[in-house]
Amino acid sequence: MRLTPSWLRSSSGGDTDERSGDSETTSGFTMVYSPESDFSTTDTDETRAREFVPESDATLVAVLDEMNTPVTVDEVTDELTEPARPPIETWATVHERLHQDRLPALDAAGAIEFDETQGVIEQSMARTNENRFLSSAVLVAISFGLLCVVIALISVSVLIS
């Protein structure tokens, strides 16, 4: 697991052109921060983290469904905090809340499959099979409807002749 935001790069890797804001290099590590951040300094990391983690399980599952699974907790955290680029402490709090609370709860509910040791999230096989069943049921219903239309047309053409 990466355990750092995607926008936080080491000084030895990545393109410096993609960084915005000021940077400060300390012992071979580049810290990137945005001075125009709208977070007040009196907020705690927990309060700031609440701004990024969806309150409802359905919303969080919808975010996960939009991502190409399997994904890591780091990638989900990046997705949730994406345009804001919060301080590293806030990113870590969001990551921790997802890894320790929200994702295990969704796994227990059967909404996702979450491997806590590797930090990997996949779509639940039960949900995938449910979606396949639903699409099969829709296909059967459409086929049955078309069959009825064809039979009705043949019946009408026989009666007219």
FENUR-V933573 format. One record per backbone hydrogen bond with DSSP energy under -0.5 kcal/mol. NH is the residue of the N-H (numbers start at 1). CO is the residue of the C=O. If there is no record, write none. Layout:
nh = (NH,NH)
co = (CO,CO)
This chain:
nh = (8,9,11,13,18,19,22,24,26,26,29,31,31,32,33,35,37,43,48,49,50,51,51,52,53,54,60,61,62,63,64,65,66,67,67,69,70,71,73,76,77,78,79,80,81,82,84,85,85,90,91,92,93,94,95,96,97,98,99,100,101,102,103,105,106,107,108,109,110,110,111,112,113,114,115,116,119,120,121,122,124,128,129,130,131,132,133,134,135,136,137,138,139,140,141,142,143,144,145,146,147,148,149,150,151,152,153,154,155,156,157,158,159,160,161)
co = (5,7,28,10,15,16,33,31,24,29,26,24,29,30,22,33,34,40,44,45,46,47,48,49,49,52,56,57,58,59,60,61,62,63,64,67,121,121,119,72,73,74,75,76,77,78,81,81,82,87,87,88,89,90,91,92,93,94,95,96,97,97,98,101,102,103,104,105,106,107,106,106,122,112,120,114,115,115,71,113,111,124,125,126,127,128,129,130,131,132,133,134,135,136,137,138,139,140,141,142,143,144,145,146,147,148,149,150,151,152,153,154,155,156,157)
